[in-house]
Amino acid sequence: MVEGVRTNTEPSGPPLRALAMVLISLAILFGGIGLASLGGSDSESAPPATEPAAAPATSTTVPPARAAAPTTTVAAPTTTAARATTTTPATTSASSLIGLAPESATPVRVFNNSEIAGLAAQTASLLEDDGFVISETGNYSDGLIATTSVYYGTGAGERETAEAVAEALGVTAQPRFEGIADSSPGVIVIVTSQ
């Protein structure tokens, strides 16, 4: 018998090393996936922003801060029309509208009456760029309006401001209908997809 030679009855080293390598590889893989999800772009979670046709950049002055007009619930207009499903926003060059805002500071409220998210805010931004004072944006859900329209009340300067806003948007200005006749003073723009 040979002395000093031990026989090993335990499993050999290579299978344990292979298992350790597999575990290390998995740890590296999951660590990489975790880092990729933390540092990845948000393009999948946020819808892409849509913008109107680009116009040359112009410098504008920001009007002083103003208090928002209180919101009033109004009845539906007597005329209704089916909603359009067109999602193409109107494109108007801001440079072609400069100088349309009258000197009065009649507040303008812009309400969305379409299924296009953000249409009121987009329209309000165009009007602000043209010098109009926007006091409120939101949704108008008290009825369906057939086409984008500008409404004016009996207040001083409302009709002139409404006509200038209508010209800037390429729509018509008209007296308020019964459903919005008692709303706060100022011009009301109700935008649709048409």
C-alpha positions in Angstrom: 0.0 0.0 0.0 1.2 3.4 -0.7 1.3 5.8 2.1 0.7 9.5 1.8 -1.8 9.1 -1.0 -5.2 10.1 -0.1 -8.2 9.2 -2.1 -10.8 11.8 -2.5 -14.4 10.6 -2.2 -16.0 14.0 -2.7 -17.1 15.3 -6.1 -14.4 16.8 -8.2 -13.8 20.6 -8.6 -14.9 21.2 -12.3 -18.7 20.7 -11.8 -18.7 23.1 -8.8 -16.7 25.7 -10.8 -19.2 25.4 -13.7 -22.1 26.0 -11.3 -20.3 29.0 -9.8 -19.6 30.4 -13.3 -23.3 30.1 -14.2 -24.4 31.9 -11.0 -21.9 34.7 -11.6 -23.1 35.0 -15.2 -26.7 35.3 -14.1 -25.8 37.9 -11.5 -24.0 40.0 -14.2 -26.9 39.6 -16.6 -29.5 40.7 -14.0 -27.3 43.6 -12.8 -27.0 44.8 -16.4 -30.8 44.6 -17.0 -31.3 46.5 -13.7 -28.9 49.3 -14.8 -30.4 49.5 -18.3 -33.9 49.9 -16.8 -32.7 52.7 -14.5 -30.8 54.6 -17.2 -33.0 53.8 -20.1 -35.0 56.5 -22.0 -38.5 57.4 -21.1 -39.7 57.3 -24.7 -41.8 54.1 -24.1 -43.6 55.5 -21.1 -44.5 59.0 -22.3 -46.4 59.7 -25.5 -44.5 61.7 -28.1 -45.2 65.4 -28.0 -46.9 66.9 -31.0 -46.1 70.4 -32.1 -47.6 72.7 -34.7 -45.6 73.6 -37.7 -42.5 75.4 -36.7 -42.3 79.1 -37.2 -39.3 81.4 -37.0 -38.4 82.2 -33.4 -39.6 85.6 -32.2 -39.0 87.4 -28.9 -42.1 88.2 -26.9 -42.8 89.9 -23.7 -44.7 88.0 -21.0 -47.7 89.8 -19.6 -47.8 90.4 -15.9 -49.3 87.7 -13.7 -53.0 87.8 -13.4 -55.7 86.0 -11.3 -57.6 83.3 -13.0 -61.3 83.9 -13.6 -63.7 81.7 -11.6 -65.1 78.8 -13.5 -68.9 78.8 -14.0 -70.9 75.8 -15.0 -73.1 76.6 -18.0 -75.9 74.9 -19.9 -75.4 73.2 -23.2 -75.8 75.2 -26.4 -78.9 74.6 -28.4 -77.0 73.6 -31.5 -75.0 70.4 -31.6 -73.0 68.5 -34.1 -71.2 65.1 -34.3 -67.6 65.1 -33.1 -65.0 64.8 -35.8 -62.3 62.2 -35.5 -59.7 64.1 -37.5 -56.5 64.6 -35.3 -54.6 67.0 -37.5 -54.1 70.3 -35.6 -54.5 73.5 -37.5 -51.2 75.0 -38.4 -50.8 78.7 -38.3 -47.6 80.6 -38.6 -47.0 82.8 -35.5 -45.0 85.3 -37.6 -48.1 85.9 -39.8 -50.2 86.8 -36.7 -48.0 89.4 -35.1 -49.8 92.6 -34.3 -53.3 91.2 -34.3 -53.9 91.6 -30.5 -55.7 94.9 -29.7 -54.3 97.2 -27.1 -57.0 96.3 -24.6 -56.2 93.7 -22.0 -59.5 91.8 -22.3 -58.9 88.3 -20.9 -59.3 85.4 -23.2 -60.3 81.9 -22.0 -59.6 78.9 -24.3 -61.6 75.7 -23.9 -61.1 72.4 -25.7 -64.3 70.8 -27.2 -62.5 68.0 -29.0 -60.9 64.6 -28.4 -57.4 66.1 -29.1 -55.6 66.3 -25.8 -53.9 69.7 -25.2 -55.6 71.5 -28.1 -56.7 74.4 -25.8 -53.2 74.8 -24.3 -51.7 74.7 -27.8 -54.1 77.4 -29.1 -53.6 79.5 -25.9 -49.9 79.4 -26.5 -50.3 80.7 -30.1 -52.6 83.5 -28.9 -50.1 84.4 -26.1 -47.4 84.6 -28.7 -49.5 87.1 -30.5 -50.0 89.3 -27.4 -53.4 88.2 -26.2 -53.9 87.9 -22.4 -54.9 84.3 -21.7 -56.7 83.9 -18.3 -57.7 80.3 -18.4 -57.6 77.1 -20.4 -59.6 73.9 -19.9 -62.2 71.7 -21.4 -65.7 72.6 -22.5 -67.9 69.6 -22.0 -71.4 71.1 -21.8 -72.3 70.3 -25.4 -70.8 69.8 -28.8 -69.7 72.8 -30.8 -69.6 72.3 -34.6 -66.5 74.3 -35.4 -63.9 76.4 -33.5 -65.5 79.7 -32.6 -64.8 82.9 -30.6 -67.5 84.3 -28.4 -67.7 87.8 -26.9 -70.0 89.3 -24.3 -71.1 92.9 -23.7 -68.0 94.1 -21.8 -65.8 96.9 -23.0 -63.4 95.8 -25.7 -64.7 92.2 -25.8 -66.0 92.4 -29.4 -62.8 94.0 -30.7 -60.6 91.4 -28.9 -62.9 88.5 -30.1 -62.6 89.7 -33.7 -58.8 89.9 -33.5 -58.6 86.4 -31.9 -60.9 85.1 -34.6 -58.7 86.7 -37.3 -55.6 85.1 -35.7 -57.2 81.7 -35.7 -59.0 82.0 -39.0 -62.5 81.5 -37.5 -65.5 83.6 -36.8 -66.4 85.8 -33.8 -70.0 85.9 -32.6 -72.0 86.9 -29.6 -72.2 84.4 -26.7 -74.9 81.8 -26.9 -77.3 81.1 -24.1 -75.2 78.4 -22.5 -72.2 80.7 -21.9 -74.0 84.1 -21.8 -73.6 84.4 -18.0 -70.0 83.4 -17.8 -67.3 85.7 -16.4 -66.4 88.8 -18.6 -63.9 88.2 -21.4 -63.6 86.5 -24.7 -64.2 82.7 -24.8 -62.6 80.5 -27.5 -64.0 77.0 -27.9 -61.7 75.0 -30.1 -62.7 71.8 -31.9 -60.8 69.6 -34.3 -62.4 71.6 -37.3 
